[in-house]
Amino acid sequence: MNISLIKVREPSVSIPEVTPPLGIMYLASYLRKYRPDKDTIQLFDLSVQKKDSVIENMKDADIVGLSATNRDGLYLTKIIAQIRAVNPACTLVLGGPIVSSLMDALFDNFHIDYAVAHEGERTFLELVNHLDGGSVPIEDIKGIVYNNGGSTFTGRRETIEDLDNEVPFPAWDLILENPLSQEYWKRKSFAFFRISNKYMGLFTSRGCPYKCIYCHDIFAKRFRAHSAERVVAELEYLNTRFGLTDFEFYDDTFNYDRDRTRTICDLIIKKGLKINLYFPNGLRSDRLEKDIVEKMAKAGTKVMCFAIETVSERLQKLLKRNLKFENITNMIEVAVKNGIHAEGFFMIGHPTETKEEMLNTINFAANSPLHSAAVSIAIPQKGTELYTTYIGADTPQNLGEGYYEYASSISQLPPHEVRKLLSYTFKKFYLRPKRIFRIISTFPLSFFFSRRFLAQIYKWLDVVFHTGHMAKQ
């Protein structure tokens, strides 16, 4: 079958980061392994490719798979309509976080045939087999949402436990042996900076055992991981086969298993891999220890993000994050001392949060040894406990809301006051000579002359001055 898989993402100045489409790359490699030589598979990414060109390539597809998040809901409706116009006979399948968020209203919002919820490999494989003349009826395929006079979910399937043996490497060749790879390398990724233009992102684990109420439950609320040996084998393969030296890790909780983290670093060091590592998705700060940070530095870590969110113990409990603060500042200092660019993740505007609590978090960030900080507004997403509790499970999600905009407030401040504090945070944190020097000292000189550096500057200006400008293709 002719299968086209598309990552749906509208380019944005306020969120300029782009990453390789690992989700659909895993789907492609899984189909190759379990349906060998049966399909022609193509990958597309609307965050780096021209929309009209991608749509034109859909004319001969039997199946079009779309992966999207909530913030791209409005854009997704346009993409679906354009695909239907050029190929009305194709089967449209939706996946990604948006499915679990809007499951009850998928067919009200989107003109699709099916949706794949949660972990997608097994479900998508069985759906493709069904569409290719298989005998298993659609209602017997776990993880499928189909239209039966409304959204009908067949039930959540069991997660993949043996990740090493069941799940192959992502379909690296479909990106790295394609001119498409150049589009990622010249744009800003999620790491604050990179040494080399050429990089690739990886998932080494799935799921998170913590119960934070603002997070989705896509991969189940527990930690499943590739072995340290498998992780390093993948790094070595990408390094030797494609000459890549820079790697970003997008795991929810990469360092949850401390011993696995240590072993990964030890193997990289033992093999003598000359690579640079970046952790832009946020490490669990209270799972770090001094020897782990030092090993990570020795293994090549250049950027480490500390997911802190709020310094209020009351809110930590309310959000069910329960971060232990005793050692966080020490771990940041260890990272900085070992030459690692330390970034902090923070959110303001949490439910019932007071102005004083927001200012305490802002002051902690500003007075910390962090090089950089990413601050956003707590925006409830449908499908999370935060949305259900403070917005209402039956309240429709406003499609297309960004990370810095929210029409209402769940804190004790009105939305415009929260937005002002967001701008104030960036000014208070960055407009300090000592911090500016600290940031500059971690950058490679080439970074200042790159398109990625300009994207970072534009993002800061957009947040501070509230330009609201959206880049259009």
C-alpha angles and dihedrals in degrees: 000000000000106000124183119189119196131190104213113213129144112220112247137184093211090052103028096158117116128185134187111272097254094166095061091037088061091048090052095050092045091053090048092053098046099030101037115192093352101104143047106217128193128182127211134180121199092196090071106017131072110261096223092053092051093048091050089057091059095072096096100034120123092192127023116194118197124195117196146158129221095263091062096052096112092045089048092059090056093048092050092050092051093048090050089052095056097035114019092167098060123103111243117209123185125206141159132075093314091071097061090042099051100024096132093052104033096117092043090057104031134042095225135134102219142357131211115217129206119338103019114192102085094037095049092047091053091046092052090049089051092050090047092062100281121159099229109103117233094245089061095056109096117224096030126126113200136171113260098156086309137002110320117188117202092206136268115293126220116273124250107262103179097057094164096059104028102042117058125206112287114269092273093168093062088064107023096045090047130080084238089082090069090062092062094045096057095047133072115271127196094273112092088237139345132218093217130035091224113076144138135209126230141194111210096171142019132220134016127242094211123096103219106168095220094059130090122237102229101138098027127266097278136077121259119172146182113244118263089248092055092048094052092043088057092048090048092049093052091045097050100032099043104017094241118159103172123071133180122201118214100183117138091228109006093168099044090109101055095191092051089051091051092047093049090053093045092052093049090051094044093051091048094232109177098212139134121231129203129187105195098155095071129263122233096258097204091054091063124098131187095255091048093053090047092050091048090052092049090049090057107272111164103167127033123180121207112208102212103143098176136008093210110111089202092057093042087061094042091051090045089232094119096187114184110228102190096100106021098100090047091053091049089052092049090051093049092046089054093053097259120142103236119208127182128213117214137169130197130191097056119166111291090356114157127218089249091056091049091050091049090056092045092050092047090054094045094048096043126098090247117133094211142003135210111206125183140166119261101248116181114233120205112254094039128103088240091060095043093050102041104025104025132256092247095049112106118243116245100237118226101023112156132219094258100041131069128162096211137024134235092188127079091263127076116251096258091054092051089049091052090052090051090057090044090053093057092048094046093046102043105029094079120107092219093053094044089054091046092053094046092049091061096050124093109236092242091062092070091060096047133102087237092064091052090050090055091050092049090050093053092048091049092053096042098044097030095229093162089203115161121200113232129203 
